[in-house]
Amino acid sequence: MDNGTDNLSRLQRQFMLGSAVLLPFTPLLLLQGQVTRWKIGVLPDAGGERHGRYGDGPNPAKLYVIGESTVAGLGARTHELALAGQFAKNLSEHIARPVAWTVLGKNGVTARRTIEDLVPQMPDEQFDYILLGIGGNDVMKLSSPRKWRTDMLELISIVREKNPNAVIFISNCPMIIYAPALPEPIRSILWRLSQMHNANIVEFTRALDRVFYYPQPADFRLEGFWADGIHPSEQGYADWAEAMIKYFAKHHEW
């Protein structure tokens, strides 16, 4: 086997072993999860238009943002203040060109459900840049490393087929260890899975053409980041988008 297959097998074994160890505690963990969801409730999607523009001038670059609750903008009043608008702002400032953005997000979607529910709604037009905001629910819903890799590679392949010339960005797997709304031991258990998914996607995107993943950051600004203890606030979206563009600009040619 090549190294990539070896690493996936290792991650899958770790996942299966952890699942077996946790099996007797499953009812308690499920109860803890239900109580947590009841306590924090569900934030509404960001309001306002699902498209916009940042910057003045002709010939704007076209950005499409698709994915889960962070893309839907939970925790922000409008999409302009959420992930799509803030990523467009930082992208525009980096490329010195206006950016016209469109966003399609749905709370609760995994990579598989993004393929099934959201991709069919993508407009039949070409985009210069695409941001996939995905991974949180593949952690929360305990997708295995093998499923995560299979589903993400299929999602990337479909998006690439629809937009052969686009640069595809992917946001990081969630920083669950810092999420104050999640109690222990759920927080540590999910954080370990998030780290596994992070290592997995770093590896399988490395050789893909114009596909750039933002790895889990070593330095994470906590002040003002959370809206409800799980989803970012408007300040959190602004900080996150800025950090992603800085990383992509520093580590990749695009």
C-alpha positions in Angstrom: 0.0 0.0 0.0 1.1 3.6 -0.6 1.6 5.9 2.4 -1.8 7.6 1.9 -3.6 4.3 2.1 -1.5 3.3 5.1 -2.4 6.5 6.9 -6.1 6.1 6.2 -6.1 2.5 7.5 -4.4 3.7 10.6 -7.0 6.4 11.2 -9.8 4.0 10.5 -8.4 1.5 13.0 -8.1 4.3 15.6 -11.7 5.3 14.9 -13.0 1.7 15.2 -11.1 1.0 18.4 -12.3 4.3 20.0 -15.9 3.4 19.0 -15.6 0.0 20.6 -14.2 1.5 23.9 -17.0 4.1 24.0 -19.9 1.7 23.1 -20.9 1.0 26.8 -21.1 4.7 27.4 -23.2 5.6 24.3 -26.5 6.1 26.2 -24.9 8.6 28.6 -23.1 10.4 25.8 -26.4 10.7 23.7 -28.2 12.0 26.8 -25.5 14.6 27.4 -25.7 15.6 23.7 -29.4 16.0 23.8 -29.2 18.2 27.0 -26.6 20.3 25.4 -28.7 20.9 22.3 -31.7 21.8 24.4 -29.6 24.3 26.5 -28.1 26.2 23.6 -31.0 26.0 21.2 -30.7 26.6 17.4 -29.6 30.0 16.0 -31.3 31.2 12.8 -29.6 31.5 9.5 -28.1 34.8 8.6 -30.6 37.2 7.1 -30.5 39.4 4.1 -29.5 38.6 0.5 -27.6 35.4 -0.3 -25.4 37.3 -2.8 -23.4 40.5 -2.7 -20.3 42.3 -3.8 -17.3 43.6 -2.1 -15.2 46.3 -3.8 -15.7 48.8 -6.6 -14.7 48.5 -10.2 -15.4 46.4 -13.3 -14.9 42.7 -13.9 -15.4 41.3 -10.4 -14.1 37.8 -9.5 -16.9 35.4 -8.8 -17.0 33.5 -5.5 -19.4 30.7 -4.5 -19.6 29.6 -0.9 -21.4 26.3 -0.1 -21.7 24.1 3.0 -23.0 23.7 6.5 -24.2 26.0 9.3 -21.2 28.4 9.2 -22.0 28.9 5.6 -25.6 29.4 6.4 -24.3 32.1 8.7 -25.6 31.0 12.1 -24.4 33.6 14.6 -24.5 36.6 12.3 -27.2 39.0 11.4 -26.5 39.0 7.6 -24.4 37.0 5.2 -22.3 40.1 4.6 -21.2 39.8 8.2 -21.0 36.0 8.1 -18.5 33.7 6.4 -19.4 34.4 2.8 -19.3 38.1 3.0 -16.1 38.2 5.2 -14.3 35.7 3.0 -15.2 37.8 -0.1 -13.9 40.9 1.7 -10.5 39.4 2.5 -10.3 37.7 -0.9 -11.0 41.0 -2.7 -8.4 42.9 -0.6 -5.8 40.2 -1.4 -6.3 40.0 -5.2 -7.0 43.8 -5.5 -10.1 43.1 -7.4 -13.8 43.3 -6.6 -15.5 40.1 -5.6 -19.1 39.1 -6.3 -20.2 36.4 -3.9 -23.1 33.9 -3.7 -23.8 31.7 -0.8 -25.7 28.4 -0.2 -25.6 26.9 3.3 -27.8 24.5 5.3 -27.5 23.7 8.9 -26.7 20.1 9.7 -25.3 18.9 6.4 -22.4 16.5 6.1 -20.2 16.2 3.0 -22.6 13.5 1.8 -25.7 15.6 2.3 -24.0 18.5 0.7 -23.6 16.4 -2.4 -27.2 15.2 -2.2 -29.0 18.4 -1.1 -26.9 21.4 -2.0 -24.8 20.6 -5.1 -27.9 20.1 -7.3 -28.8 23.7 -6.4 -25.5 25.2 -7.6 -26.1 27.7 -10.4 -25.1 26.7 -13.9 -22.3 29.2 -14.2 -18.6 29.4 -13.8 -17.0 30.7 -10.6 -13.4 31.8 -10.2 -13.3 30.8 -6.5 -15.2 28.3 -4.4 -15.2 27.9 -0.7 -16.4 24.6 0.8 -17.4 25.2 4.5 -17.7 21.6 5.6 -16.6 19.2 8.3 -18.4 20.2 11.5 -21.2 17.8 11.0 -19.0 15.0 9.8 -17.4 15.3 13.3 -20.7 15.8 15.2 -22.3 12.9 13.4 -19.3 10.6 13.8 -18.4 10.0 10.2 -15.5 7.5 10.0 -12.2 8.6 8.4 -12.9 6.4 5.4 -16.3 7.9 4.9 -15.0 11.4 5.4 -12.3 10.9 2.7 -14.6 9.1 0.3 -17.4 11.8 0.6 -15.0 14.7 0.4 -13.2 13.5 -2.6 -16.5 12.9 -4.4 -17.7 16.4 -3.4 -14.5 18.0 -4.6 -14.6 16.0 -7.9 -18.2 17.1 -8.6 -17.4 20.8 -7.8 -14.3 20.6 -10.0 -16.3 19.1 -12.9 -18.8 21.9 -12.7 -16.0 24.6 -12.4 -12.9 23.2 -14.1 -10.9 26.5 -13.7 -11.9 27.5 -10.2 -9.6 27.6 -7.2 -11.3 25.5 -4.5 -10.7 26.5 -0.8 -11.8 24.3 2.1 -12.3 25.6 5.6 -10.8 23.8 8.6 -12.3 21.0 10.6 -14.0 22.5 13.7 -12.0 23.7 16.7 -14.3 21.8 19.0 -11.8 21.7 21.9 -12.4 25.5 22.4 -16.2 25.3 22.1 -17.5 26.3 25.6 -21.1 25.0 25.0 -19.9 21.4 24.8 -19.3 19.6 28.1 -16.8 16.9 28.8 -16.3 14.2 27.8 -18.1 14.9 24.6 -15.8 17.8 23.8 -12.6 15.8 24.0 -14.1 12.8 22.1 -15.3 15.0 19.2 -12.0 17.0 19.3 -10.0 13.8 18.7 -12.2 12.9 15.8 -11.9 16.4 14.4 -8.1 16.1 14.6 -8.2 12.8 12.7 -10.4 14.4 10.0 -8.0 17.3 9.8 -4.9 15.0 9.4 -6.9 13.0 6.8 -7.9 15.9 4.6 -4.5 17.5 4.8 -3.1 14.4 3.3 -5.7 13.7 0.6 -5.9 17.3 -0.7 -2.1 17.8 -0.9 -1.8 16.6 -4.5 -5.1 17.9 -5.8 -4.8 20.7 -8.4 -5.9 24.1 -7.1 -7.6 22.6 -4.0 -6.4 24.3 -0.8 -7.4 23.2 2.7 -7.0 25.5 5.7 -5.6 23.2 8.5 -6.6 23.6 12.1 -4.7 26.7 13.3 -2.1 26.4 16.1 -3.0 29.9 17.3 -6.7 30.5 17.7 -8.2 33.8 18.9 -10.9 33.0 21.4 -11.9 36.5 22.4 -15.2 37.4 20.9 -15.2 34.3 18.6 -18.3 32.4 19.7 -22.0 33.4 19.3 -23.6 30.5 21.1 -20.6 28.4 22.3 -20.5 26.4 19.0 -21.0 28.8 16.1 -18.9 31.9 15.4 -20.1 35.4 16.1 -19.8 38.2 13.6 -16.3 38.9 15.1 -15.5 35.2 14.8 -16.4 35.1 11.1 -14.3 38.2 10.4 -11.3 36.8 12.3 -11.7 33.3 10.7 -12.0 34.6 7.1 -9.0 36.9 7.6 -6.9 34.0 8.9 -7.8 31.7 6.1 -6.9 34.2 3.3 -3.6 35.0 5.1 -2.8 31.3 5.2 -3.8 30.6 1.6 -1.8 33.6 0.4 1.3 32.5 2.4 1.3 28.8 1.6 -0.1 28.5 -1.9 0.2 30.0 -5.4 -3.2 30.9 -6.8 
